């Protein structure tokens, strides 16, 4: 039978390597390192992606110089103590028949996390995100870093890697030399495009002369920085043309944005269209001819990858978040066996990494735990139980799925006629429709299993006890806040759920009171704007969306401000007087009035829906409360808790 994705699963030559397919695991910082050394978690993470059938794996960023160590959870590749762990990673990937290259990295001025010394950069221009003023590198220091790239590449070769990828994107050191926005030097490394490329050319020459021609040397470049005066596509084409002319590199991977100014574009979330930057890869491909080019950024599915390849925009497709969500995506796409767990581009993974925390996925609980958890094959139960799950939201679906896979007899109650719970509300917000893919996947998996679904049936304590369960899992979710404020008239105050579901009247001038700092409040503000409302966004936090990942917060804040939403931070509501909302600053206590407010919308705080708990306690051998029923939190907590309890039953 003909392959559904013939181009994706065709072989390609990249330097000395022949890849079995054109899907690459793009470099992804995991924060799984320990004291700057590789860990067993990283071995297992990469081996799982190799076992899933990807054509090439690019490692996470590996530090080439001791001056560029922002945290203890990145790998210090310049340190020989890393070699043993790196060798174990390379060996694990090779056992699965997949080649692997190591991404070499110097952060330059973008040591945004906890800089303990002055970062190095081509010019002493403050980093726009952290405000850090870097040390301007001397020629001697430039020489030192060039040699550090070569020396680290040699260590990667010694560790068994098949090559290296030089990280010249996202505003890190190589980009800082390449970009006229960050490079203001007046010597041979600055000024003209020819001079600005010189640093990277020297790095390539030294790596190649050190490691030879049987070793892949690739470069990751910015196709566009999206900052005024920075690298645009035309400049990226000029840079790529010069690099290709050296004939010393084997491929170019094209990314975009930088951490300093245009981070939203670097890892585009679900508010962006699919494959929004493929034109950048196409532009670079046009400039370099036969040199393989890798496209990336929000290419989520095998079908999208096939389109990019068939169009000739690129020769390879890089995926990161999609392979975090489902490491078996390539195998499933090739064989048609098993449903792909679709990445919803929520950036929960990136949000954790950006805070220096270990990477995780919103609904793949095995990430970083591949050695102990197979999310689709949990260990069979030693004793089969009759399990009743109350609530068909994300946590209820996941605990039902895992319990049934383990062999338990599961009955799932959902009082509405639809599974998904609050996730269904989230998917109705502007730009959040993709959230529904997580629900669709979980519902599909549940429906494949011998789970008795009782939809449209409210589970009373008597109805549950009639089933004589061995275990009950309450996943009844949360309750919206009571629509009450001191001084408010009837109907003047509603909740975000009311707005999403179209219940009640909402006036033209609206104050949204955010007590959660999550997507829901921000999304409802966007929904109100789309409905033509004039919106004041009032929050007790110091910023809009403090609990969002940084990338999404950049996006939502920009959208709100561009649409005329007035954001009032660090404020709490005291009372309502007619159409005047009286606020007080949390720090000074100074009062502030918003006048002619027709409707007040409350975004939290929610309460746990624990009504059934007392009626079942001490009447069933096991009673578990999970998700928002235990404590209102986010989707990640709901799914992970459902998975954990499903394995405990």
C-alpha positions as CSV (number, residue, x, y, z in Angstrom):
1,X,0.0,0.0,0.0
2,X,1.3,3.5,-0.9
3,X,2.5,5.6,1.9
4,X,0.1,8.4,3.0
5,X,3.1,10.7,3.4
6,X,5.6,9.6,0.7
7,X,7.8,12.6,0.8
8,X,8.0,12.7,4.6
9,X,9.1,9.1,4.7
10,X,11.6,9.2,1.8
11,X,15.3,9.1,2.6
12,X,17.7,12.1,2.2
13,X,21.4,12.6,2.3
14,X,22.7,15.1,4.8
15,X,26.5,15.4,4.6
16,X,27.9,11.9,5.4
17,X,24.5,10.7,6.7
18,X,21.5,9.1,5.0
19,X,18.4,9.8,7.0
20,X,15.6,7.2,6.7
21,X,13.0,10.0,6.7
22,X,12.8,13.8,6.7
23,X,11.3,14.4,10.2
24,X,13.8,15.9,12.7
25,X,13.5,16.3,16.4
26,X,14.4,20.0,16.7
27,X,16.6,21.1,19.6
28,X,14.6,21.3,22.8
29,X,15.9,22.4,26.1
30,X,14.7,20.0,28.7
31,X,16.3,21.3,31.9
32,X,16.8,17.6,32.9
33,X,20.6,18.1,33.4
34,X,22.0,17.8,36.9
35,X,24.7,20.1,38.0
36,X,25.4,20.9,34.3
37,X,26.0,17.2,33.6
38,X,23.7,14.9,31.5
39,X,21.2,12.8,33.4
40,X,19.5,9.5,33.0
41,X,16.3,11.4,32.4
42,X,17.9,12.8,29.2
43,X,19.0,9.4,28.1
44,X,15.5,8.1,28.4
45,X,13.9,11.1,26.8
46,X,16.0,11.0,23.7
47,X,15.8,7.2,23.4
48,X,12.0,7.4,23.5
49,X,12.0,9.9,20.6
50,X,14.4,7.8,18.6
51,X,12.3,4.7,19.2
52,X,9.3,6.6,17.9
53,X,10.9,6.7,14.4
54,X,12.2,10.2,13.9
55,X,14.8,10.5,11.1
56,X,17.3,12.7,13.0
57,X,17.6,14.0,16.5
58,X,19.2,17.3,17.4
59,X,20.1,17.5,21.0
60,X,19.2,20.3,23.3
61,X,21.5,23.3,23.5
62,X,24.9,22.3,24.9
63,X,27.1,25.0,26.3
64,X,30.5,25.5,24.7
65,X,32.1,28.0,27.1
66,X,32.1,28.4,30.9
67,X,31.1,32.1,30.5
68,X,27.7,31.0,29.1
69,X,26.2,28.8,31.9
70,X,22.9,30.4,32.8
71,X,21.6,27.6,35.1
72,X,22.7,24.3,36.5
73,X,20.1,22.4,34.4
74,X,21.9,22.9,31.1
75,X,24.7,20.6,29.8
76,X,28.2,22.0,30.0
77,X,29.6,20.4,26.9
78,X,33.0,22.0,27.3
79,X,33.5,20.1,30.6
80,X,35.0,16.6,30.0
81,X,32.9,15.3,32.9
82,X,29.9,15.6,30.5
83,X,31.4,13.0,28.1
84,X,30.1,9.9,29.9
85,X,26.5,11.1,30.0
86,X,26.6,12.4,26.5
87,X,28.0,9.1,25.3
88,X,25.1,7.3,27.0
89,X,22.6,9.6,25.2
90,X,24.2,9.1,21.8
91,X,24.4,5.3,22.3
92,X,20.8,5.1,23.4
93,X,19.7,7.0,20.2
94,X,21.9,4.9,18.0
95,X,20.5,1.7,19.5
96,X,17.3,2.7,17.8
97,X,19.0,3.2,14.5
98,X,18.7,7.0,14.5
99,X,21.6,9.5,14.0
100,X,22.0,12.4,16.4
101,X,23.8,15.7,16.3
102,X,24.6,18.0,19.2
103,X,23.5,21.6,19.2
104,X,26.3,23.9,20.3
105,X,25.3,27.0,22.1
106,X,26.6,30.2,23.6
107,X,23.9,32.5,25.0
108,X,25.8,35.7,24.7
109,X,24.0,38.6,26.3
110,X,20.8,36.6,26.7
111,X,21.6,35.0,30.0
112,X,18.1,35.8,31.2
113,X,17.7,33.5,34.1
114,X,20.2,34.1,36.9
115,X,23.3,35.9,35.4
116,X,26.1,35.8,37.9
117,X,28.6,37.6,35.9
118,X,28.6,40.0,33.0
119,X,27.6,38.1,29.8
120,X,29.7,38.5,26.7
121,X,28.4,40.0,23.5
122,X,29.8,41.6,20.4
123,X,28.6,45.0,21.6
124,X,27.7,46.4,25.0
125,X,24.0,46.9,24.2
126,X,21.6,46.1,27.1
127,X,19.6,43.0,26.6
128,X,16.0,44.3,26.0
129,X,14.4,41.5,28.0
130,X,16.6,41.2,31.1
131,X,18.2,44.7,31.0
132,X,21.6,43.1,31.4
133,X,24.5,45.1,30.0
134,X,27.0,42.7,28.5
135,X,30.8,42.9,28.3
136,X,32.0,43.8,24.8
137,X,34.2,40.9,23.6
138,X,37.8,41.6,22.8
139,X,39.4,40.0,19.8
140,X,41.2,37.6,22.2
141,X,37.9,36.6,23.7
142,X,36.4,36.1,20.3
143,X,39.3,33.8,19.4
144,X,38.7,32.0,22.7
145,X,35.0,31.4,22.0
146,X,35.7,30.3,18.4
147,X,38.2,27.7,19.8
148,X,35.6,26.6,22.4
149,X,33.1,25.8,19.7
150,X,35.7,23.6,18.0
151,X,36.9,22.0,21.2
152,X,33.3,21.2,22.3
153,X,32.5,19.8,18.8
154,X,35.5,17.5,19.2
155,X,34.1,16.3,22.5
156,X,30.8,15.6,20.9
157,X,32.6,13.5,18.3
158,X,34.4,11.7,21.0
159,X,31.1,11.0,22.7
160,X,29.7,9.4,19.6
161,X,27.5,12.1,18.1
162,X,27.2,12.1,14.3
163,X,27.7,15.9,14.1
164,X,26.9,19.3,15.5
165,X,24.4,22.1,14.9
166,X,25.7,25.6,15.5
167,X,23.0,27.6,17.2
168,X,22.9,30.8,15.3
169,X,19.2,31.7,15.9
170,X,17.0,33.2,18.6
171,X,19.2,36.1,19.5
172,X,22.1,34.1,21.1
173,X,25.7,34.9,20.6
174,X,26.1,33.9,16.9
175,X,22.9,35.8,16.1
176,X,24.2,38.8,18.0
177,X,27.2,38.9,15.7
178,X,25.1,38.3,12.6
179,X,22.5,41.0,13.3
180,X,23.0,44.7,12.7
181,X,20.5,45.2,15.6
182,X,22.9,43.8,18.2
183,X,26.3,44.2,16.5
184,X,27.6,47.7,16.5
185,X,31.3,46.8,16.2
186,X,33.7,48.9,14.1
187,X,36.3,46.2,13.6
188,X,36.5,43.3,11.2
189,X,33.5,41.6,13.0
190,X,31.0,44.5,12.6
191,X,29.5,46.8,10.1
192,X,29.0,45.2,6.7
193,X,27.2,41.9,6.3
194,X,30.5,40.3,5.2
195,X,32.1,41.4,8.5
196,X,29.1,40.3,10.7
197,X,29.2,36.8,9.2
198,X,32.9,36.5,9.9
199,X,32.6,35.1,13.5
200,X,30.3,32.3,12.3
201,X,32.5,31.5,9.3
202,X,35.5,31.2,11.6
203,X,33.5,28.9,13.9
204,X,32.5,26.7,11.0
205,X,36.0,26.6,9.6
206,X,37.5,25.5,13.0
207,X,34.9,22.9,13.7
208,X,35.3,21.4,10.2
209,X,39.1,21.4,10.4
210,X,39.0,19.9,13.9
211,X,36.3,17.2,13.3
212,X,36.8,16.4,9.6
213,X,34.4,15.7,6.8
214,X,32.8,12.6,8.1
215,X,31.1,14.7,10.7
216,X,27.9,16.7,10.1
217,X,28.1,20.4,10.6
218,X,24.7,22.2,10.4
219,X,23.7,25.7,11.3
220,X,20.5,27.0,12.8
221,X,19.7,30.5,11.5
222,X,17.2,33.2,12.0
223,X,15.0,33.6,8.9
224,X,13.7,36.8,10.5
225,X,14.3,38.5,13.9
226,X,11.1,40.5,13.7
227,X,12.9,43.5,15.3
228,X,13.5,46.9,13.7
229,X,17.0,47.0,12.3
230,X,17.5,43.3,12.8
231,X,17.9,40.3,10.4
232,X,15.0,40.1,7.9
233,X,14.5,37.5,5.2
234,X,16.7,39.4,2.7
235,X,19.6,39.5,5.1
236,X,19.0,35.9,6.1
237,X,19.3,35.0,2.4
238,X,22.6,36.9,2.1
239,X,24.0,35.1,5.2
240,X,22.8,31.7,4.0
241,X,24.3,32.3,0.6
242,X,27.7,33.1,2.1
243,X,27.6,30.0,4.3
244,X,26.6,27.7,1.5
245,X,29.4,29.1,-0.7
246,X,31.9,27.8,1.9
247,X,30.7,24.2,1.1
248,X,31.7,23.5,4.8
249,X,28.1,23.0,6.2
250,X,25.7,20.2,5.5
251,X,22.3,21.8,6.3
252,X,20.6,25.0,7.4
253,X,17.7,24.9,9.9
254,X,15.5,28.0,9.7
255,X,13.9,29.5,12.8
256,X,12.7,33.0,13.7
257,X,12.5,35.6,16.5
258,X,14.7,36.1,19.5
259,X,14.4,36.0,23.3
260,X,15.1,39.6,23.6
261,X,12.3,41.3,21.6
262,X,10.2,38.9,19.5
263,X,9.9,35.8,21.7
264,X,6.3,35.3,20.8
265,X,7.4,34.4,17.2
266,X,10.1,32.0,18.4
267,X,7.6,29.4,19.7
268,X,4.3,30.4,18.2
269,X,1.3,29.2,20.3
270,X,-2.2,28.2,19.2
271,X,-3.1,31.8,18.4
272,X,-0.8,31.6,15.3
273,X,-1.9,29.9,12.1
274,X,-0.3,26.5,11.3
275,X,3.2,26.6,9.8
276,X,3.2,30.5,9.9
277,X,6.9,30.9,9.0
278,X,7.4,28.3,6.2
279,X,8.0,31.2,3.8
280,X,11.2,31.9,5.7
281,X,12.5,28.4,5.0
282,X,11.4,28.8,1.4
283,X,13.3,32.0,1.1
284,X,16.5,30.5,2.4
285,X,16.0,27.4,0.3
286,X,15.8,29.6,-2.8
287,X,19.1,31.2,-1.8
288,X,21.1,28.0,-1.1
289,X,20.0,25.6,-3.9
290,X,20.8,22.0,-3.2
291,X,21.9,22.5,0.4
292,X,19.3,20.8,2.6
293,X,17.1,23.2,4.5
294,X,15.0,22.4,7.5
295,X,11.7,24.2,8.2
296,X,10.1,24.4,11.7
297,X,7.7,26.3,13.9
298,X,4.2,25.2,14.6
299,X,4.3,22.4,12.0
300,X,2.1,20.1,14.1
301,X,1.0,17.1,12.1
302,X,2.5,14.7,9.5
303,X,0.1,16.1,7.0
304,X,1.4,19.6,7.4
305,X,5.0,18.4,7.2
306,X,4.2,16.5,3.9
307,X,2.7,19.7,2.4
308,X,5.8,21.7,3.3
309,X,8.0,19.1,1.8
310,X,5.9,18.5,-1.3
311,X,5.8,22.2,-2.0
312,X,9.6,22.4,-2.1
313,X,9.7,24.9,0.7
314,X,12.2,22.7,2.6
315,X,13.9,19.4,2.5
316,X,13.5,18.5,6.2
317,X,10.9,19.4,8.8
318,X,11.8,20.0,12.4
319,X,9.3,19.3,15.2
320,X,9.8,19.8,18.9
321,X,6.6,20.3,20.8
322,X,4.7,17.7,18.7
323,X,7.3,15.1,19.6
324,X,7.2,16.1,23.2
325,X,3.4,15.4,23.1
326,X,3.8,12.1,21.3
327,X,7.3,10.7,20.7
328,X,5.7,7.9,18.6
329,X,4.3,10.4,16.0
330,X,6.6,9.3,13.2
331,X,5.8,5.6,13.7
332,X,2.1,6.2,14.0
333,X,2.1,8.4,10.9
334,X,4.0,5.8,8.9
335,X,2.1,2.7,9.9
336,X,-1.3,4.1,10.7
337,X,-1.3,2.2,14.0
338,X,-2.5,4.2,17.0
339,X,-3.8,7.7,17.2
340,X,-1.3,10.5,17.5
341,X,-1.6,12.5,20.7
342,X,-1.8,16.0,19.0
343,X,0.2,18.8,20.4
344,X,-2.1,21.8,21.1
345,X,0.7,24.4,21.1
346,X,-0.3,25.5,24.6
347,X,3.4,26.1,25.4
348,X,3.2,24.5,28.9
349,X,6.4,22.8,28.0
350,X,8.2,26.0,27.1
351,X,6.7,27.8,30.0
352,X,8.3,25.4,32.5
353,X,11.7,25.5,30.7
354,X,11.7,29.3,30.6
355,X,11.4,29.3,34.4
356,X,14.3,26.9,34.8
357,X,12.0,24.0,35.7
358,X,12.1,20.5,34.1
359,X,10.1,20.3,30.9
360,X,6.7,18.7,31.0
361,X,3.6,18.3,28.7
362,X,0.1,19.4,29.5
363,X,-1.2,15.8,28.8
364,X,1.7,13.5,28.2
365,X,2.7,12.6,31.8
366,X,5.7,10.5,30.7
367,X,7.8,13.5,29.6
368,X,11.0,13.3,31.7
369,X,9.8,10.0,33.2
370,X,10.1,7.8,30.1
371,X,12.0,5.2,32.1
372,X,9.1,4.7,34.5
373,X,5.9,5.6,32.7
374,X,4.4,4.5,29.4
375,X,1.2,6.6,29.2
376,X,-0.5,4.2,26.8
377,X,0.5,0.9,28.5
378,X,0.3,1.3,32.3
379,X,1.0,-1.8,34.3
380,X,-1.9,-4.2,34.8
381,X,-3.7,-4.1,38.1
382,X,-3.0,-6.9,40.5
383,X,-6.7,-6.9,41.5
384,X,-9.5,-5.9,39.2
385,X,-11.8,-3.3,40.8
386,X,-15.2,-1.8,40.0
387,X,-14.3,1.9,39.6
388,X,-16.9,4.7,39.4
389,X,-15.6,8.1,38.1
390,X,-17.8,11.1,38.6
391,X,-17.1,13.9,36.1
392,X,-16.1,13.7,32.5
393,X,-13.7,16.6,32.3
394,X,-10.0,16.2,31.6
395,X,-9.1,14.6,34.9
396,X,-12.1,12.3,34.8
397,X,-11.3,11.2,31.2
398,X,-7.6,10.5,32.0
399,X,-8.3,8.5,35.2
400,X,-10.9,6.5,33.4
401,X,-8.6,5.8,30.5
402,X,-5.7,4.7,32.7
403,X,-7.9,2.6,35.0
404,X,-9.5,0.8,32.1
405,X,-6.1,0.2,30.4
406,X,-5.0,-1.5,33.7
407,X,-8.0,-3.8,33.6
408,X,-10.5,-2.2,36.0
409,X,-14.2,-2.1,35.2
410,X,-15.0,1.6,34.9
411,X,-18.3,3.5,35.0
412,X,-18.0,7.2,34.1
413,X,-20.8,9.6,35.1
414,X,-21.1,13.0,33.3
415,X,-24.2,15.0,34.2
416,X,-24.1,17.0,30.9
417,X,-24.5,15.3,27.6
418,X,-20.9,16.0,26.5
419,X,-17.4,15.0,27.8
420,X,-14.7,17.5,28.2
421,X,-15.8,19.8,31.1
422,X,-14.2,23.2,31.3
423,X,-11.9,22.4,28.4
424,X,-15.0,22.8,26.2
425,X,-15.4,26.3,27.5
426,X,-11.7,27.1,26.9
427,X,-11.9,25.9,23.3
428,X,-14.6,28.5,22.6
429,X,-12.3,31.5,23.4
430,X,-10.6,33.5,20.6
431,X,-7.6,31.6,19.3
432,X,-8.1,28.7,21.7
433,X,-10.0,26.3,19.5
434,X,-7.0,24.0,19.4
435,X,-7.5,23.3,23.1
436,X,-10.4,21.1,22.0
437,X,-7.9,18.7,20.3
438,X,-6.8,17.5,23.8
439,X,-10.4,16.7,24.7
440,X,-11.1,15.1,21.3
441,X,-8.1,12.8,21.8
442,X,-9.0,11.8,25.4
443,X,-12.6,11.2,24.5
444,X,-11.6,9.1,21.5
445,X,-9.3,7.0,23.6
446,X,-12.0,6.5,26.3
447,X,-14.5,5.4,23.7
448,X,-12.2,2.7,22.5
449,X,-12.1,1.1,25.9
450,X,-14.7,-1.0,27.7
451,X,-15.8,2.0,29.8
452,X,-19.5,2.4,30.6
453,X,-20.4,6.0,29.9
454,X,-23.5,7.5,31.6
455,X,-23.9,10.8,29.9
456,X,-26.6,13.2,30.9
457,X,-26.9,11.4,34.3
458,X,-26.2,13.2,37.5
459,X,-24.3,11.0,39.9
460,X,-26.0,11.2,43.3
461,X,-24.4,9.4,46.3
462,X,-27.2,6.8,46.2
463,X,-26.7,6.2,42.4
464,X,-23.0,5.7,43.0
465,X,-23.4,3.4,46.0
466,X,-26.0,1.2,44.1
467,X,-23.1,0.1,41.9
468,X,-21.2,-1.3,44.9
469,X,-17.9,0.3,43.8
470,X,-14.5,-0.7,45.1
471,X,-13.3,2.8,44.4
472,X,-14.8,6.2,43.5
473,X,-13.0,9.0,41.9
474,X,-14.6,12.4,42.1
475,X,-13.6,14.6,39.2
476,X,-16.5,17.0,39.5
477,X,-14.5,20.1,38.7
478,X,-15.0,23.5,40.1
479,X,-17.7,26.1,40.6
480,X,-17.6,29.7,39.3
481,X,-17.6,32.5,41.9
482,X,-21.0,33.8,43.1
483,X,-21.8,36.8,40.9
484,X,-21.9,39.2,43.9
485,X,-20.2,42.4,44.8
486,X,-21.0,44.9,47.6
487,X,-23.5,47.4,46.2
488,X,-24.1,45.7,42.9
489,X,-27.6,45.4,41.5
490,X,-29.1,42.2,40.2
491,X,-27.7,41.2,36.9
492,X,-24.9,43.7,37.0
493,X,-22.4,41.1,37.9
494,X,-21.8,37.9,35.8
495,X,-19.0,35.3,35.6
496,X,-16.7,34.4,32.8
497,X,-18.6,31.2,32.3
498,X,-21.8,33.3,31.8
499,X,-20.0,35.3,29.1
500,X,-18.6,32.2,27.3
501,X,-22.0,30.5,27.3
502,X,-23.9,33.6,26.3
503,X,-26.0,33.7,29.5
504,X,-27.4,37.1,30.7
505,X,-27.0,40.6,29.3
506,X,-23.5,42.2,29.1
507,X,-23.5,45.9,28.6
508,X,-21.3,47.9,26.3
509,X,-18.8,49.1,29.0
510,X,-17.4,46.1,30.9
511,X,-15.0,45.7,33.8
512,X,-13.4,42.2,34.0
513,X,-12.1,41.4,37.5
514,X,-9.3,38.8,37.3
515,X,-8.5,36.8,40.4
516,X,-6.8,33.9,38.6
517,X,-4.2,35.2,36.2
518,X,-4.9,32.4,33.7
519,X,-6.0,32.0,30.1
520,X,-9.7,32.1,30.9
521,X,-9.8,35.7,32.1
522,X,-7.5,37.0,29.3
523,X,-9.5,35.0,26.7
524,X,-12.8,36.3,27.9
525,X,-11.5,39.8,27.7
526,X,-10.6,39.1,24.1
527,X,-14.0,37.7,23.5
528,X,-15.7,40.8,24.9
529,X,-13.6,43.0,22.6
530,X,-14.6,40.8,19.6
531,X,-18.2,41.5,20.6
532,X,-17.6,45.2,20.4
533,X,-17.4,45.9,24.2
534,X,-15.2,48.5,25.8
535,X,-13.2,46.6,28.4
536,X,-11.3,47.5,31.6
537,X,-9.2,44.5,32.7
538,X,-8.7,44.8,36.5
539,X,-6.3,42.4,38.3
540,X,-4.9,42.1,41.7
541,X,-1.6,40.9,40.2
542,X,1.2,43.1,39.0
543,X,0.7,42.1,35.4
544,X,-1.8,40.6,33.0
545,X,-1.7,36.8,33.0
546,X,1.1,36.2,35.5
547,X,0.4,32.4,35.5
548,X,0.7,32.1,31.7
549,X,3.9,31.0,30.1
550,X,5.9,34.0,29.1
551,X,5.3,33.6,25.3
552,X,1.6,33.5,25.6
553,X,1.6,36.4,28.0
554,X,3.5,38.5,25.5
555,X,0.8,37.6,22.9
556,X,-2.3,38.2,25.0
557,X,-1.0,41.4,26.5
558,X,-0.2,42.8,23.1
559,X,-3.6,41.9,21.7
560,X,-5.5,43.4,24.6
561,X,-3.6,46.7,24.5
562,X,-3.8,46.9,20.7
563,X,-7.6,46.5,21.0
564,X,-8.0,49.3,23.5
565,X,-8.4,47.3,26.7
566,X,-7.4,49.3,29.7
567,X,-5.3,47.2,32.1
568,X,-5.4,48.1,35.8
569,X,-2.9,46.0,37.8
570,X,-2.3,45.7,41.5
571,X,-6.0,46.6,42.3
572,X,-8.9,45.0,44.1
573,X,-12.6,45.8,44.0
574,X,-14.0,47.5,47.1
575,X,-17.7,48.0,46.0
576,X,-20.0,49.1,43.3
577,X,-22.0,52.4,43.5
578,X,-24.5,52.6,40.7
579,X,-22.4,52.4,37.6
580,X,-19.2,53.3,39.3
581,X,-16.7,50.6,40.3
582,X,-14.5,51.6,43.2
583,X,-11.1,50.0,43.3
584,X,-8.2,50.2,45.8
585,X,-4.5,49.9,45.0
586,X,-3.2,46.8,46.9
587,X,-0.1,48.6,48.0
588,X,-1.1,52.1,48.8
589,X,-4.8,51.6,49.5
590,X,-5.5,54.6,47.3
591,X,-9.0,54.4,45.7
592,X,-9.7,54.7,42.0
593,X,-13.0,54.9,40.3
594,X,-14.1,53.4,37.0
595,X,-17.3,55.2,35.8
596,X,-20.1,54.2,33.6
597,X,-19.5,50.5,34.0
598,X,-22.6,48.6,32.9
599,X,-21.4,45.0,33.6
600,X,-18.8,43.5,35.9
601,X,-17.4,40.1,34.9
602,X,-15.8,38.0,37.6
603,X,-12.9,35.7,36.6
604,X,-12.5,33.5,39.7
605,X,-11.6,32.5,42.2
606,X,-13.3,29.2,41.6
607,X,-14.4,26.8,44.3
608,X,-13.9,23.0,44.5
609,X,-17.1,21.1,43.7
610,X,-17.0,18.6,46.5
611,X,-20.7,18.1,47.1
612,X,-20.5,14.3,46.8
613,X,-17.6,13.8,49.1
614,X,-19.3,13.7,52.4
615,X,-22.0,11.3,51.1
616,X,-19.4,8.8,50.0
617,X,-16.8,9.1,52.7
618,X,-16.5,5.9,54.8
619,X,-19.0,4.1,52.6
620,X,-16.6,3.1,49.8
621,X,-13.2,1.4,50.3
622,X,-11.5,4.1,48.3
623,X,-12.5,7.6,47.5
624,X,-10.3,10.0,45.6
625,X,-10.8,13.6,44.7
626,X,-8.8,14.8,41.7
627,X,-8.4,17.9,39.5
628,X,-10.4,21.0,40.4
629,X,-12.5,19.0,42.7
630,X,-9.5,18.6,44.9
631,X,-8.3,22.2,44.4
632,X,-9.0,24.4,41.4
633,X,-5.9,24.5,39.2
634,X,-5.1,24.2,35.5
635,X,-5.4,21.6,32.8
636,X,-1.9,20.3,33.4
637,X,-2.6,19.5,37.0
638,X,-6.0,17.9,36.1
639,X,-4.6,15.5,33.6
640,X,-1.4,14.6,35.5
641,X,-3.4,14.0,38.7
642,X,-5.9,11.8,36.8
643,X,-3.0,9.8,35.4
644,X,-1.4,9.4,38.8
645,X,-4.6,8.2,40.5
646,X,-5.4,5.9,37.6
647,X,-2.1,4.1,38.2
648,X,-2.7,4.0,42.0
649,X,-6.2,2.3,41.8
